[in-house]
Amino acid sequence: MVRGQGEEKREVHRVVTFLDREQVDYLDKLGKDALFSTGVKFPRTRIISALIEVARKIGLNGEGLRAESELGERLKKRLSGSDSEARRLAGQIKEAAHARPA
């Protein structure tokens, strides 16, 4: 897959994951909310990719990680640590989402 104009070309890999019905429904709702409010198609893959980018940008790592719940707690703690930093990251994600082609 090649990105749109002005974006760097990068190799992407297909990753198969297993989500429960509630998780899939949530991803679909996010995508539909974006589509109906902005007209921008926002598929599951872009949502998951954006979430991974947030985790990378805030320096989330797996050192000492033992459970999925711990990962969630670390993420919440990092995002709530600085409201201004969380807002800045949210703005970057929003800009990136609008810059990507559907």
mmCIF file of the C-alpha atoms, coordinates in Angstrom:
data_MODEL
# 
_entry.id   MODEL 
# 
loop_
_atom_site.group_PDB 
_atom_site.id 
_atom_site.type_symbol 
_atom_site.label_atom_id 
_atom_site.label_alt_id 
_atom_site.label_comp_id 
_atom_site.label_asym_id 
_atom_site.label_entity_id 
_atom_site.label_seq_id 
_atom_site.pdbx_PDB_ins_code 
_atom_site.Cartn_x 
_atom_site.Cartn_y 
_atom_site.Cartn_z 
_atom_site.occupancy 
_atom_site.B_iso_or_equiv 
_atom_site.pdbx_formal_charge 
_atom_site.auth_seq_id 
_atom_site.auth_comp_id 
_atom_site.auth_asym_id 
_atom_site.auth_atom_id 
_atom_site.pdbx_PDB_model_num 
ATOM 1   C CA . MET A 1 1   ? 0.000   0.000   0.000  1.00 0.00 ? 1   MET A CA 1 
ATOM 2   C CA . VAL A 1 2   ? 1.312   3.429   -0.904 1.00 0.00 ? 2   VAL A CA 1 
ATOM 3   C CA . ARG A 1 3   ? 0.276   6.582   0.928  1.00 0.00 ? 3   ARG A CA 1 
ATOM 4   C CA . GLY A 1 4   ? -1.162  9.724   -0.685 1.00 0.00 ? 4   GLY A CA 1 
ATOM 5   C CA . GLN A 1 5   ? 0.696   12.713  -2.070 1.00 0.00 ? 5   GLN A CA 1 
ATOM 6   C CA . GLY A 1 6   ? 3.114   14.336  0.310  1.00 0.00 ? 6   GLY A CA 1 
ATOM 7   C CA . GLU A 1 7   ? 3.272   11.317  2.579  1.00 0.00 ? 7   GLU A CA 1 
ATOM 8   C CA . GLU A 1 8   ? 6.279   9.066   2.765  1.00 0.00 ? 8   GLU A CA 1 
ATOM 9   C CA . LYS A 1 9   ? 6.024   5.684   1.109  1.00 0.00 ? 9   LYS A CA 1 
ATOM 10  C CA . ARG A 1 10  ? 6.360   2.855   3.565  1.00 0.00 ? 10  ARG A CA 1 
ATOM 11  C CA . GLU A 1 11  ? 5.911   -0.837  3.388  1.00 0.00 ? 11  GLU A CA 1 
ATOM 12  C CA . VAL A 1 12  ? 2.855   -2.105  5.215  1.00 0.00 ? 12  VAL A CA 1 
ATOM 13  C CA . HIS A 1 13  ? 2.147   -5.610  6.460  1.00 0.00 ? 13  HIS A CA 1 
ATOM 14  C CA . ARG A 1 14  ? -1.116  -7.431  6.870  1.00 0.00 ? 14  ARG A CA 1 
ATOM 15  C CA . VAL A 1 15  ? -1.755  -8.388  10.492 1.00 0.00 ? 15  VAL A CA 1 
ATOM 16  C CA . VAL A 1 16  ? -4.585  -10.684 11.506 1.00 0.00 ? 16  VAL A CA 1 
ATOM 17  C CA . THR A 1 17  ? -6.068  -10.036 14.927 1.00 0.00 ? 17  THR A CA 1 
ATOM 18  C CA . PHE A 1 18  ? -8.948  -11.427 16.933 1.00 0.00 ? 18  PHE A CA 1 
ATOM 19  C CA . LEU A 1 19  ? -11.366 -8.976  18.529 1.00 0.00 ? 19  LEU A CA 1 
ATOM 20  C CA . ASP A 1 20  ? -14.608 -9.637  20.337 1.00 0.00 ? 20  ASP A CA 1 
ATOM 21  C CA . ARG A 1 21  ? -17.915 -8.333  18.964 1.00 0.00 ? 21  ARG A CA 1 
ATOM 22  C CA . GLU A 1 22  ? -17.941 -5.314  21.287 1.00 0.00 ? 22  GLU A CA 1 
ATOM 23  C CA . GLN A 1 23  ? -14.475 -4.229  20.131 1.00 0.00 ? 23  GLN A CA 1 
ATOM 24  C CA . VAL A 1 24  ? -15.401 -4.576  16.449 1.00 0.00 ? 24  VAL A CA 1 
ATOM 25  C CA . ASP A 1 25  ? -18.636 -2.654  17.028 1.00 0.00 ? 25  ASP A CA 1 
ATOM 26  C CA . TYR A 1 26  ? -16.676 0.133   18.720 1.00 0.00 ? 26  TYR A CA 1 
ATOM 27  C CA . LEU A 1 27  ? -14.250 0.411   15.778 1.00 0.00 ? 27  LEU A CA 1 
ATOM 28  C CA . ASP A 1 28  ? -17.184 0.468   13.369 1.00 0.00 ? 28  ASP A CA 1 
ATOM 29  C CA . LYS A 1 29  ? -18.921 3.190   15.396 1.00 0.00 ? 29  LYS A CA 1 
ATOM 30  C CA . LEU A 1 30  ? -15.790 5.362   15.333 1.00 0.00 ? 30  LEU A CA 1 
ATOM 31  C CA . GLY A 1 31  ? -15.589 4.946   11.570 1.00 0.00 ? 31  GLY A CA 1 
ATOM 32  C CA . LYS A 1 32  ? -19.274 5.710   11.034 1.00 0.00 ? 32  LYS A CA 1 
ATOM 33  C CA . ASP A 1 33  ? -19.109 8.762   13.297 1.00 0.00 ? 33  ASP A CA 1 
ATOM 34  C CA . ALA A 1 34  ? -16.220 10.103  11.207 1.00 0.00 ? 34  ALA A CA 1 
ATOM 35  C CA . LEU A 1 35  ? -17.986 9.322   7.932  1.00 0.00 ? 35  LEU A CA 1 
ATOM 36  C CA . PHE A 1 36  ? -21.299 10.922  8.887  1.00 0.00 ? 36  PHE A CA 1 
ATOM 37  C CA . SER A 1 37  ? -19.798 13.976  10.589 1.00 0.00 ? 37  SER A CA 1 
ATOM 38  C CA . THR A 1 38  ? -16.991 14.768  8.130  1.00 0.00 ? 38  THR A CA 1 
ATOM 39  C CA . GLY A 1 39  ? -17.569 12.653  5.038  1.00 0.00 ? 39  GLY A CA 1 
ATOM 40  C CA . VAL A 1 40  ? -14.154 11.061  5.564  1.00 0.00 ? 40  VAL A CA 1 
ATOM 41  C CA . LYS A 1 41  ? -14.009 7.276   5.389  1.00 0.00 ? 41  LYS A CA 1 
ATOM 42  C CA . PHE A 1 42  ? -12.095 6.011   8.411  1.00 0.00 ? 42  PHE A CA 1 
ATOM 43  C CA . PRO A 1 43  ? -11.744 2.206   8.278  1.00 0.00 ? 43  PRO A CA 1 
ATOM 44  C CA . ARG A 1 44  ? -10.770 -0.070  11.150 1.00 0.00 ? 44  ARG A CA 1 
ATOM 45  C CA . THR A 1 45  ? -7.200  -0.349  9.907  1.00 0.00 ? 45  THR A CA 1 
ATOM 46  C CA . ARG A 1 46  ? -6.653  3.413   10.096 1.00 0.00 ? 46  ARG A CA 1 
ATOM 47  C CA . ILE A 1 47  ? -8.155  3.573   13.591 1.00 0.00 ? 47  ILE A CA 1 
ATOM 48  C CA . ILE A 1 48  ? -5.903  0.786   14.862 1.00 0.00 ? 48  ILE A CA 1 
ATOM 49  C CA . SER A 1 49  ? -2.898  2.347   13.128 1.00 0.00 ? 49  SER A CA 1 
ATOM 50  C CA . ALA A 1 50  ? -3.634  5.736   14.731 1.00 0.00 ? 50  ALA A CA 1 
ATOM 51  C CA . LEU A 1 51  ? -3.884  4.126   18.176 1.00 0.00 ? 51  LEU A CA 1 
ATOM 52  C CA . ILE A 1 52  ? -0.524  2.421   17.666 1.00 0.00 ? 52  ILE A CA 1 
ATOM 53  C CA . GLU A 1 53  ? 1.033   5.744   16.642 1.00 0.00 ? 53  GLU A CA 1 
ATOM 54  C CA . VAL A 1 54  ? -0.277  7.369   19.836 1.00 0.00 ? 54  VAL A CA 1 
ATOM 55  C CA . ALA A 1 55  ? 1.254   4.584   21.926 1.00 0.00 ? 55  ALA A CA 1 
ATOM 56  C CA . ARG A 1 56  ? 4.583   5.060   20.132 1.00 0.00 ? 56  ARG A CA 1 
ATOM 57  C CA . LYS A 1 57  ? 4.551   8.855   20.473 1.00 0.00 ? 57  LYS A CA 1 
ATOM 58  C CA . ILE A 1 58  ? 3.927   8.763   24.209 1.00 0.00 ? 58  ILE A CA 1 
ATOM 59  C CA . GLY A 1 59  ? 6.715   6.225   24.700 1.00 0.00 ? 59  GLY A CA 1 
ATOM 60  C CA . LEU A 1 60  ? 4.548   3.316   25.815 1.00 0.00 ? 60  LEU A CA 1 
ATOM 61  C CA . ASN A 1 61  ? 6.660   0.176   26.172 1.00 0.00 ? 61  ASN A CA 1 
ATOM 62  C CA . GLY A 1 62  ? 6.259   -3.429  27.243 1.00 0.00 ? 62  GLY A CA 1 
ATOM 63  C CA . GLU A 1 63  ? 8.916   -3.626  29.953 1.00 0.00 ? 63  GLU A CA 1 
ATOM 64  C CA . GLY A 1 64  ? 7.601   -5.659  32.875 1.00 0.00 ? 64  GLY A CA 1 
ATOM 65  C CA . LEU A 1 65  ? 4.199   -5.991  31.252 1.00 0.00 ? 65  LEU A CA 1 
ATOM 66  C CA . ARG A 1 66  ? 2.259   -9.037  32.433 1.00 0.00 ? 66  ARG A CA 1 
ATOM 67  C CA . ALA A 1 67  ? -1.380  -8.408  31.514 1.00 0.00 ? 67  ALA A CA 1 
ATOM 68  C CA . GLU A 1 68  ? -3.544  -6.594  28.986 1.00 0.00 ? 68  GLU A CA 1 
ATOM 69  C CA . SER A 1 69  ? -5.093  -4.588  31.821 1.00 0.00 ? 69  SER A CA 1 
ATOM 70  C CA . GLU A 1 70  ? -1.647  -3.269  32.794 1.00 0.00 ? 70  GLU A CA 1 
ATOM 71  C CA . LEU A 1 71  ? -1.133  -2.006  29.259 1.00 0.00 ? 71  LEU A CA 1 
ATOM 72  C CA . GLY A 1 72  ? -4.450  -0.164  29.396 1.00 0.00 ? 72  GLY A CA 1 
ATOM 73  C CA . GLU A 1 73  ? -3.560  1.394   32.738 1.00 0.00 ? 73  GLU A CA 1 
ATOM 74  C CA . ARG A 1 74  ? -0.168  2.531   31.456 1.00 0.00 ? 74  ARG A CA 1 
ATOM 75  C CA . LEU A 1 75  ? -1.797  4.101   28.429 1.00 0.00 ? 75  LEU A CA 1 
ATOM 76  C CA . LYS A 1 76  ? -4.392  5.954   30.526 1.00 0.00 ? 76  LYS A CA 1 
ATOM 77  C CA . LYS A 1 77  ? -1.722  7.137   32.950 1.00 0.00 ? 77  LYS A CA 1 
ATOM 78  C CA . ARG A 1 78  ? 0.505   8.455   30.159 1.00 0.00 ? 78  ARG A CA 1 
ATOM 79  C CA . LEU A 1 79  ? -2.356  10.246  28.423 1.00 0.00 ? 79  LEU A CA 1 
ATOM 80  C CA . SER A 1 80  ? -3.749  11.796  31.599 1.00 0.00 ? 80  SER A CA 1 
ATOM 81  C CA . GLY A 1 81  ? -0.308  12.829  32.889 1.00 0.00 ? 81  GLY A CA 1 
ATOM 82  C CA . SER A 1 82  ? -0.324  16.049  30.906 1.00 0.00 ? 82  SER A CA 1 
ATOM 83  C CA . ASP A 1 83  ? -3.548  17.450  29.532 1.00 0.00 ? 83  ASP A CA 1 
ATOM 84  C CA . SER A 1 84  ? -1.690  19.756  27.174 1.00 0.00 ? 84  SER A CA 1 
ATOM 85  C CA . GLU A 1 85  ? 0.400   16.857  25.839 1.00 0.00 ? 85  GLU A CA 1 
ATOM 86  C CA . ALA A 1 86  ? -2.725  14.734  25.337 1.00 0.00 ? 86  ALA A CA 1 
ATOM 87  C CA . ARG A 1 87  ? -4.401  17.604  23.466 1.00 0.00 ? 87  ARG A CA 1 
ATOM 88  C CA . ARG A 1 88  ? -1.318  18.100  21.302 1.00 0.00 ? 88  ARG A CA 1 
ATOM 89  C CA . LEU A 1 89  ? -1.239  14.400  20.398 1.00 0.00 ? 89  LEU A CA 1 
ATOM 90  C CA . ALA A 1 90  ? -4.967  14.385  19.674 1.00 0.00 ? 90  ALA A CA 1 
ATOM 91  C CA . GLY A 1 91  ? -4.478  17.334  17.340 1.00 0.00 ? 91  GLY A CA 1 
ATOM 92  C CA . GLN A 1 92  ? -1.656  15.561  15.512 1.00 0.00 ? 92  GLN A CA 1 
ATOM 93  C CA . ILE A 1 93  ? -3.766  12.436  15.083 1.00 0.00 ? 93  ILE A CA 1 
ATOM 94  C CA . LYS A 1 94  ? -6.687  14.479  13.800 1.00 0.00 ? 94  LYS A CA 1 
ATOM 95  C CA . GLU A 1 95  ? -4.450  16.258  11.278 1.00 0.00 ? 95  GLU A CA 1 
ATOM 96  C CA . ALA A 1 96  ? -2.938  12.970  10.129 1.00 0.00 ? 96  ALA A CA 1 
ATOM 97  C CA . ALA A 1 97  ? -6.387  11.427  9.699  1.00 0.00 ? 97  ALA A CA 1 
ATOM 98  C CA . HIS A 1 98  ? -7.523  14.288  7.471  1.00 0.00 ? 98  HIS A CA 1 
ATOM 99  C CA . ALA A 1 99  ? -4.306  14.168  5.442  1.00 0.00 ? 99  ALA A CA 1 
ATOM 100 C CA . ARG A 1 100 ? -4.617  10.477  4.548  1.00 0.00 ? 100 ARG A CA 1 
ATOM 101 C CA . PRO A 1 101 ? -6.655  9.425   1.533  1.00 0.00 ? 101 PRO A CA 1 
ATOM 102 C CA . ALA A 1 102 ? -9.659  7.141   2.093  1.00 0.00 ? 102 ALA A CA 1 
# 
